[in-house]
Amino acid sequence: MEFGLNWLRDNLGPCAVPTVAWQIDPFGHSKEQAKLFAEMGFDGLFFARIDYRDKEVRKTSKALQMWWEGGEEDDVDSTIFTGVFDTHYSNPSGFCWDIICEDEPINDDPRLEEYNVDQKINDFENYVNDHLRYYKDQEHIMFTMGDDFQYQNARMNFKNMDKLIQHMNENSEESGIHVLYSTPSCYLQALQTGSEVYPYKSDDFFPYASGRNSYWTGYFTSRPSIKLQERLGARDLIVTRQLGLLGVRNKGAECAFNLHRAMGLMQHHDAITGTEKQNVAEDYSKRLFKATQECQEENFMKIFERSGIDSSTIDLSQTNCPALNISQCAVSENNENFIISIYNPLSKHVSPYIRVPVPSTEYGVYDDQGERLTVQVNQIPSFIKSIPGRISLAEYELIVRVVGVPPLGYRQVFVQKESGKEQNSISPVLPLEDMPDGLGLQTSNEVQIDLQYYTGSTSGGQPSGAYVFRPDSSGKQPIGEPKYSEILGELVNETIMETGEWGALSIRTYADTDVTEVTWQVGPIPGGKEAVVVYSTNMETDGVFYTDANGRQTIQRKREIINKFDGLKDAELESSNYYPITTRLELRGQDVMTVITDRSQGGSSLEDGQLELMVHRRCLLDDWYGVGESLMEDAFGQGLVARGQHYLLKGSSLAQARILNQEKVLTPQLSFIGTSFALEDWKSLSTDLLTYSALEKDLPASIQLLTLSNWKDTQVLLRFQHIFDKGEDEESIVVDLNNMFKEFDVETLEEMTLAGNQPLKKKENQSYTDGLAFDLNPMQIRTFVANVIWK
């Protein structure tokens, strides 16, 4: 949004700044989205799709237009006027004029037998009066003139609309209706002149159903690999913007522009959702892959140029490993010596465990001071090595913890093959026969984790598809007979369950951390199956669970059997209780159990004390909502294999869960580079050049610098976020930018709207900056253009 809104302002001028958000086709709307739009300076929001029963209730009570509270009650700055169309976003019935339409055009030549002006005017007058009854304001109504794939013949459209406007207005005195071309912002302005009182809404519009058996909750998971690619792309864009201030400023501006464009395209409501055709999905993926690769190469060059390493000693043909998720990396597999750069986009120090695929076991890993690090060498399980499309020499993974990677900065480590020295001991995959009764894996804090599946409905009526999740009546089923194994070591222990021929699940417990890493692998899926990871406890939750809204505030949910709109029992008890999980699904009771995802997924709590997340799906039929093909996602000539992670935290505070949430959303970016360096060469380099932070002093733990980016010649864009939600940490934090940054000093601050495209309008009793200091309240984001002096 920042990228697009500022492009409009810079290229078309301040009059082009939009004031209304127009989201007519997305299938569900989050509370956080309302908050973000309000804080971007939008006055209103319009869309078409809400639950069909909700729409009928609102039509009856004239509540299609409302004040939507995106934040706390009475938080005016997070509240936005919102309008829902009473039908769809199409032309009025009978008034579709395009080459794909079948409605009669307006024939206003009275000499012709097809003359139909009187009939068309009468029909439109009746249409207006019929729909006006759904709205409080009886003086103004807005109709959309168009639909998907229309305006292929714009002349035909506008010629007929011109005629409609002309002949309706010739009859205005009699009908009381005046018709004109308008815009959503003009319509909203007209509504604001009235005295009508509109209702308030404080929750969201999930889940969206278009019919009794048609809950659009499948797209929360559809195309899981693209959803992971988008998550990592967002991280890579943040890193690229941060590193844009290092070295020669604006070097790499073209790659940042291309990555903005690719990420913007991925936000389309038929892109990130997974509701596009297969060839379109592949095009989206290719564009984003190309942009991220270009930027990561540029990012590494900025780091390399600062490191003091002789360019003749390194191989720049490849600088990153996009297939680490399947234990594949050409750099680490084909170079005896290589350097790993770990970049941390967070505003606090992190100490991540990293996994490096290698073909043998005799490697040493050294930090930026030349000290040897503790390494665990794990055998790679066969179900990973057999993933279709994996072309790798790696038989093992080096597991090492890199301590103290600085905020908005990097630390580098050196890896060398050490033939002839005492080899690292191997942690092999060992069969595990003696497992407790019951399916799944058991954690030390008494959470049972299992991998199961639903069968999508295909037997008449609404099928399960890219948009819709509709399981048949058989319920969740185990994938197959489980087979257990384990890998034990000094840094991490892993218990593995392979289930059937297309599922695997493992739990990893690392030293010095309370987090359980849950790794799942699903596929190739036999058609018609939808896989879920299920977390079961003995917690008493009374049907209540919590989801995130766009990765930020948490929303309380209640498992429902009776629909709240019509009072009838839901026909689809599973899919009607599914919600989008951008980052976090949670139970709260005598304990707190949080599951953090590595990508957007669908999830719920369908039984007390239990959470489930859908991780992959493959549907036999199209669900009739526009894709035009079934969701049978292939890769390398067979069904797609998806692999990913959840992060489980149980018995910790909500604040600890939020911190983990931040760490897993903005994971370190790893760069790999082959080198002819020897260890002694590495030790001779200055430690100051092998580690770096853009910050001169630490920010409070509750504050994340969301955006650090070049702006104008002597300006930088800064966007700060208080990461905690209500109930996690109520404390307001003061941030002081004096002597904060390594590359520049801040002279003055101008506060902007959230998108950074217009100054924030000052209001009474609102907190502003005191020089270079300002306060942040829980969940608050503040955006500034800083005038700076470069050092």
N, C-alpha and C positions, 0 to 999 in steps of 0.2 A: 504494500500500500504506500509506504514511504516513497519508494522508487517511482511508482506511477503518478502519484499526486504531485511530487516535485517536478517530474517531467512536464506535466500539464502546466504548472505554474511557470516554469522556466521557458517553455516553448510557446505557450499561448497566452501568457500573462495572468495577472491576478483575477481577471473576470472569469477565467476558465476553472477556478477552484470549485469543485462540486460541493453542494450542500446536502445532497440526498444520496443515501446508499440504496442501491438497486440490486436486490438479490432474488430475482423472481423465480429462479428454478432450483436452487439448492434444496435438498430433501431433509429438512430439519434445521433448527437454528438454536445456537447455544446462548446462554445467558452472558457469557464472557464476550461473545461477539457484539452484543448490544452495548456493553461497556466500552469496548474498544472503538466502535463507531462513534459513540458519544464523545469520547476523549480525543478523537481525531477531528472533532469540530463539525461533524454532520448534524443537521437539524432533524433529519427524519430517515426512516428506513421502510422500504416497501418490499413485499415478497408475496408469492402465491401459495406455496405448499405448506399447509399445516394438516394435522390429523383431520380426516373427513368429518368425524363426529364433532370435534372441537369447532370446526368451521360452521357446522349447522347450528350449534349452540350460540355461537357468536353472531350469526346472522339473525337469529331470533331475538337476541337481546341488544342488537345494534352495538356489538362490542368488537367488530372487526378492526377498529382503530383504537389505539390504547397508548398509554405511557408505559414503556417497558423499562423496568429498573434493572440495569446491568450489574449494579453493585448493591450496597446496603440500602435499606429502606430510607427514603428521603435524601439520598445522595443525588442531588440534582445534576452534578457534573457527569454522572454515569447513567443517566436516564435519557432515553431517546423516544420521540414520537414514532410509533410503528403502525403501519397499515397493511392489512392482509386483503388481497383481492377476493371478491365474493365467489368468483368462479375459478378460472385459471388465468394464465397470462395471454390468452388467445384473443382474436378478434371477437367482437360481439357476434352472436349467432346470426348467420345470414349476411354478414358484411365482410367476408373474406375475399379479397381481390388479388389474386396472384395466379401464376400459371399452374400452381399445384392445387388451387381452390376450385370449387364447383358452384359457388354462389353466383347468382345473376348480377352482372354489373348494373349500374344505374344508367338507364336509357332515358334521357330527358328531351328527346326529339318527339314532340307530339304527333308528328306526321307518320311515325312508325308504329306498327302493330305491337311491338315489344315495349312501348312506352310504359314505365313502371314507377315514375317519381312518386305519385300519390301513395302507392303501396309501400315503397321503400321508406318514405317519410313516416307513414303510419306505423310501420314495423319498428323503426328506430325510436319513435316517441314511446311506444309501448315498452320497448326494451329498457329505455332510460327510467321510466316510472316503476317498472318491475324491480329494478336493481336499486333504485334510490331508497326503497323501504328498508334496506339493510344498514343504513348509515344514519348517524345522528345529524350530520350537516345535510340539510335538505336543499341547499343552494348550489352545491358544487359536487360533481362526481367525475371520476377519471376512468376512461376506458383505454385499454391497450389495443393498438391496431397492428397486429402482426402475430407471428408465431415462429416456431422452429422452421428453418429453411425457407422463410419467406423473403420477400423483396428481391427475388430473382428477376422480377419485372417490376422495378420501382415505379415506372411511368404508369402502369396499369393501376397500381395501388393509389398513387397520389391523384391521378385523374379522377378516380371514383370518390376519394375522400374530399377533394375539392367540390365535387358535385353535391355530396352529402351535406357539407358545411353550408354551401350556397342555398340549397333548397330548404334545409332545416331553418336557417336564419330568415328566409323569406316568410316563414310561417311562425316566427318567434312570438308575435303578439298573441296569436291564438293558442299556441302550445305552451308558452311560458318557458321554452327551452332555447338557450343560445349555445351554439357549438363553435369551438375554436381549436386550432392546434395549440398544444401546450406542452409543458414539461412537468416532471414530478415536483421540482422545486417550486414552480408557479402554483401547482395544485396545493402543495403544503402551505404556501404563503396565503392562499385564499382561505384554507381551513383555519389558519391562525387568526383571521379577522373575525371569526365567529365567536359566540359565547358558549358553545357546547362544552360540557364537562365529560372528559373521557376516563374510562376505568384504568386501573393500574394492573400490571402483571409483573411478578417477581421471580417466576421460575423460567423454564425454557420450553422449547417446542420439540422435545424428543419423547418417545420415538414417533416418527411420522408413519402413518398408515393411510393408504389410499383406498382401502377396502377392508372388509372383515377379516380376510385371510392374507392381507398384503401389507405386512410391516416391512418398511425399507430399513432393515437393520443388518442385512448381509453385507452391504457396501462398507460397513465399518471395518471389515477384514479383507474384502476382495482384493486380489493382486498384492499379496503381502510383501513381495520383493520390491515393488515400486514404492510402497509405503516406507520401507526401510531406506531406500535410496533417497527419498525426499527428506527424511529425518537427518541423514548424514549430509545431504546437500545444504540444509539450513545451518548446520554446524560449520561446514566448509565456508559458507558465505560470511558468517561472523568472523571466522579466522582471517579470511581474505581482507575484510575491512579493517580489522585490527592491525594486520601486518602492513597495510597500505601506508601507515604512518612511519614505518621503519625504513631507513635508508632514503633513497630518492623518492620523494613523495609523488603520488599519482603514477609512478611506474607500476604497471599492472592494472591501470584503470580500465583498459579494454576487456581484460578477462573478468573483472568485477562486474562490468556492464553486461557481459554475456551470461554470467552466472545469475545476476538479478533477473534477466529475461527468462532463462530456463526455469528458475525457481518460481517466477511469476506464472509461467505457463502451467507448471505443475499444480498450482493452486486452483486451476479450473475445476468446476464441480463435477466434471466427468473425467478428471485426470487422477488426482490423489485418491478419489473415491474408488478407483478401479472399475468404473462403469463405462469404459470405452472399449472399442473393438481391439482385438489382439494386435493388429498391425499398427494401430494408433498408439497403444500402450508402448510398443517397441520404439516408436518414433519419439515419444516423450522421454523414454529412458535413455535413448541414444543422445538426445540433445543435452540432457542433464549430465550424463556421464562425460561427454566431451567438454562441457563447461567446467565441471569440477576438476577434471584432470588438468586442464589448462591452468586453472587457478592454483591447484596444489603444486604444480611445477614452479609457478611464479613465486608461491609462498616459500618453497624450499630455497630458491635462488636468493631471496632476501635474507634468509637465515645463513645460507652458505657464505654470502658476500661479507657478512659480519664476522664469521668464525675464524678467518685467517688461514683457512686450509688452502693449500696450493691446488689450483684447479686441475693441474696435470695429474694429480693423484686420485681423482674421483671419476666415476663413470656416470654421466648425466643422462644416459639413454633411458633410464627409468628411475623415478624418484618416489614412487609410492606403490602400495600393494592393495588394490581394491578387492581382492578375493581372500582377505584374511579370515572372513567369516567361515570359509570352508578350508582353512589351514593351507593356504596356497600363497606363495610370495616368490616371484622370480628373482628378486634381488637377494634375499636371504638363502635361497636354494642354490644359486649359481655363483656366489661370491664367497670366498673363504674369509674375507674381512669386509665388514660393512659398518656404517654408522646409522643409528636410529635417532631421529629428532622427534621428541614428544612435545607437542604444542598444547598448552592448556588455555582454553578460551574463558574459563571461569575467573571470577575476581578473588579467588582464594587458592591457597596452595592445595595441590592434590598429590596423592602417592599411588598411582595406578599400577595394577598388575598388567603386564603385557605378555602376549603369546606370539612367539616367532617360529614359523615353520622352517625346519632344517632337515637335510637328508641324513645327517649322522649325529652322533652324540657329543663329539669332542670340541665343544665351544666354550670360550670364556667371555663374560660380559663385564665391562668396566665402565664406571661412572665418569663424570667430567673431571674428577680429580685423579683418575687413574686407578681407583680402588676397585678390586674385584668384587662383584656382587654375587649374592647367593642365587644359584640357578637350579631349577628343577626341570628335568628332562622327561617329558611324558611321551609315551608311545601314542600315536594317533590311532583311534579305533577304526576298524575296518569299514563301519557304516559311513564314516566321513570320507574315507579314501575312495569309496565307490560311488560318491555323488556324481551324477551325470554331468559332463563338462569339466570336471576337475582334472587338470593336466598338471601334475606336480611331482617333483622328486622327493618331497618331504615325507619322511616316515615318523618324525618326532616334532614336538613343540618345545622350545625353550620358554620357560615361565620365569619371569623375573619381576621384582617390584622396583619401580623407579620412584625413590622417595623425594618429596619436596619439589615437584615441578611448580615453578613460580606462577602467580596469577598473570593472565594476559601475557604469557611468555612461554619459554621452552627450556628444556634441558636435554642434552645429548648424551648418548651412551655409545660405546665402541664394542663391537663383537668381532672376535677372531677365532678362526679354527686353530686348535692347539694339538695337532697330531704329535704323538710321542709323549705328551704329558699324561698324567693320570686322568683317565676319562671320567666324566660325570656319571654317577650311577643312574640307571634308567628306572623310571617308574612305569612298569608294564601294565597292560590291561589284563587283569586277572579275573577268572570266572568266580562268581559269588553264588554259592548254592544255598546257604543257610539264611534265607530271607523270612521275615515275619509274615504271618498270614495276611491276606488281603492284597489287592492289586495296588500297584504304584510304589512310590518311594516315600520314605519317612524321614523327616528332618529331625534334628536334635530338639527342636522346640515344639514337637508333636503336631506338625502339619503333614498331612498325607497329600502327595502330589501324584496325579495320574494323567495319562494321555488317552482321550476317548474320542468318539465321533458321533455325530448325528447323521442320519440319512435324509437327504433333501427330498421333499415331496415331488413326485412325478406322476401320481396316479389320479389325474383329473383335477380340475380347478387350478388355483394359483400354484405354479411351480416355484421352487427355490431357484434363484438366479443371481446375477451380478448385483442387483439392487436388493432383492427380497430374500430374507432368511425365512424359510418355512420348512421345518423338519416334519417328517412323517410321525406317526404315533408310536414308533418303537422306542423312543427315548435315547439316552446316551448309551453307547456300547463300547466295550474294550476293543482296541484295534486288533489284538491277537494275543497269543500266549506270550507272557513276558520272559525274557532272558536277562539275567543280571550279571554285572561285572563291576569292578572297581579299579581305581588308580590311586595309589597312596604316595604321599611325598611330604617333604619338609614344609613347602609353601601352601599346598592345596591338596585336599582329598576330594575325590570325585566318585560318586556312585552312579552307575549307568543302568538304565532299563531299555532294552530293545524290545519292541512289541510288534508282533506281526511282521509283515514284509515292508511296511512303509512308515514306521514310527519309531522314534527314539527319544528318550528323555534322560537328563542327567541333573544331579544336584552337586554343586561345587561349594565347598567351604574353605575359604582362604584364611591364612593365619592373621591374627590381629584385626578381625572384622566380624561384626555380627550379621552381615548380609549373606544370604544364601543366593548364589547365582544358579538359576534354573535354565538349562539349555535344552531347547526342543528342536527336533528335526522331523519334518513331515513331508512325505511324498516318495515317489510318484503316487498320488492318491487314485485309487480306483474311482471312476466317475460316480458322482452323486453323494460323496462323503464330505462332511464339514467337521474339521478336527478342533478339539478344545483341550486346553490344559486346565485341570480341575484341582483346586486347593481346598482341602477339607480339614475342619477343626471341630472341637467340641464347644466353640463359642456360642453363647445364646444371643442372637441378634434380632429376633422378632421381625424378620423380613426387611430390616433396614441395612443399607450399604451406601457407599459413597463413591462418586466418580469425579474426575476432574472436568473442568470446562476449559477446553483449549489449552490444557497444561498449566492452568493458573488456579483460580478459585475452585474449591471443592463443593459439590452439590449433593445434598442428602437425597437418596432414592428410597422408595418403598416398594417392595415386591407386591404386585397387584394381581388379583384374580378377577375382581369385578372392575370393569372399565369405568373410569371416573367421569366420562362424558355422557354415556348413555345408561349407566347402571346395570349393564348386562355382563354376563360372564364372558371373558375374552375367549375367542376361538383359538387363539395362538398364545398359549401361556408362556412358552419359551421366548419367542421373538418379540412379544409385546413387552417383555421386561429387559430387553437388551438395550444397551446404551453405548455411545462412542467413548472409548477410553483412549485419549490422546497420550497420556503418560501414566495414569495412576488409578488403581481400583483398590478399595479399602473396606475393611470391617472394623467397627468400633464396638466394644463391649467392656467386659472385664479386662480385656487386652486390646491392643490395636494391631491389626495385621494389614500390611500394605504390600501390594504387588506393583512394581514399576515396569513398564513395557519399553522395548527398544524401538517401537513404531506404533502407529495408531492401530487399534484392534477393537472388536466388539466384545463386550463383557457384561456380566450380571452376577447376581446371587440368587440362584433359583431354589436353594435350600438354606435354612439357617446354618450359620457357621461355615458357609461354603462360598467360594468365589470361582468363577470360570471365565476364561478368556479364549475366544476363538482365534486360532493362529493361522489357519489355512483352509481353503475350501475349493471344491471342484464340482461344478454343477452341470448336470446332463442336458438341461433345457434352458432356453431363453425365457426370461420372466415377463416378456411382453412390454417392457417399459422403455424401449428405444435402442438397446444395444444391437439387437438383431442377430445375435449369435450367443451360444451357450458359453458359460465361463469354464472352458476346458483349456486352462493355461498350460502351454507346453514350453519346454526348453530342451535343446539338444536331442530332439526327436522323441521325447517322451514327456510324461507329466512333470510339471515343475516341482522340484524339491526346494522347500523353504526351510531356513534354519535361523534361529534367533535366540534371544535371551529375555528372561524375566528376572527381576531382582526382588527377593522376598525379605521383608523385615517384619518380625513379630516380637511384641513386647517392648518396643521402643516408643519414644514420644512422637507426637505429630510433627514437632519441629525437626526431629532426626529424619523422619520420613520425607519431609520437604527438602532437606539438604541432600539426601540421597537422590531424590527426584531431579534436582538441579544437576548433580554430578552425572547422571545417566542420560540426561537429555543433551548436555553439552560435554560429550566425552572428548578426551584428547585426540588431536589429529596426529597420526603417525606418518613420518616420511622415512624412506629407506634409501641408502645410497651406497653402492659398491665403492671400495677404495683399495688402493695399493699400500695404504698406511700400515705400518707395524705398530705394535703397542708402544714402543719407545717414542715414535713420532706423535702418537696421541698424547702421551704424558707430557710432551714438550709444549703442547698448546696451552694458551692461557685459559684458566678456568672461567674468567670473566667473559670470554668470547663464546664459550660453549653453553652458557646459560644466560637467560635474559628475562626481564619483566618490564612491561610498559609502565608499571606503577612504582613510584618511589616509596610509598607507604601503603600499609594494608588497609583495605576497606573493612567495615564491620561485617561479621559473618552473615548477617541478614540482608546484605546489599549486594546486588549483582549489577555490574556495568554491562547492560544489554548491548549498547552500541557505542563503539569508539571508531570514528570514521572521518576521513577527510571530507571537508565540505567545500568552502571557498578557499581562496589563497591563504588567508590568515585566520581561517575558521575551522573548527572541528565540531562535529555533531556528537553530543553525549546524551545517552539515555540510561537512566538509573532505575532500578526496580527493587522494591522491598519484597523479598521472595516469600515471606510468610503470609498465611491467610489467617482469618479470624480463628481463635482457638489454638493457634500454633505459637504465636508470639504477638502480643498486643502492643509492644513497645514501639514508639516513634523514634526514629534514628536521625541524628544530625550528620550530614555529610559535608565535609570541608575540603574544597578542592585546592587550597593553598599547598603548593609544593607536592602535588599529587602525582604528576606525570613526568616520565623520564625524558620524553622528546620535546616537551613544550611546557610553558607556564601559562595558566589561564589569567587573562586580564579582566574580562567582563563576561557576564552570562546574560543571554536573552532566552526566556522560557518560551517554548513553542507548544503547539498542539502535539498530540502523540505521534503523528506522521511527520512532524517537522516541517510542514509546508506553509504554516502561517503562525504569527505570534499568538500566544495564549491571551485571551481577553481577560483582563483583571477584574476580579469580583471582590466585593467587600467581605471581610472576615476570612479571606483565603490566605494561606501561608505562602510567602514568596521568599526569594533569596535575600540573605543578609550578607552583602558582599559576595563572597564565593562560597558561602555556607547555606545550606537549605535542609529542610527536614523531609523525611519520607515516612508515611504511615503504612501499615500492613497492606500488601497487595497494590500499593500505589506505584505508578510509573511516572517519572518526570523527564521531560525532554528539553535539552538546551542546545542552542548554538553558542559556542564559546569562541570569543575572540582571543587569539593566543599569540604568544611570542615564541618562535621556534628556537630551540637551544642549538 
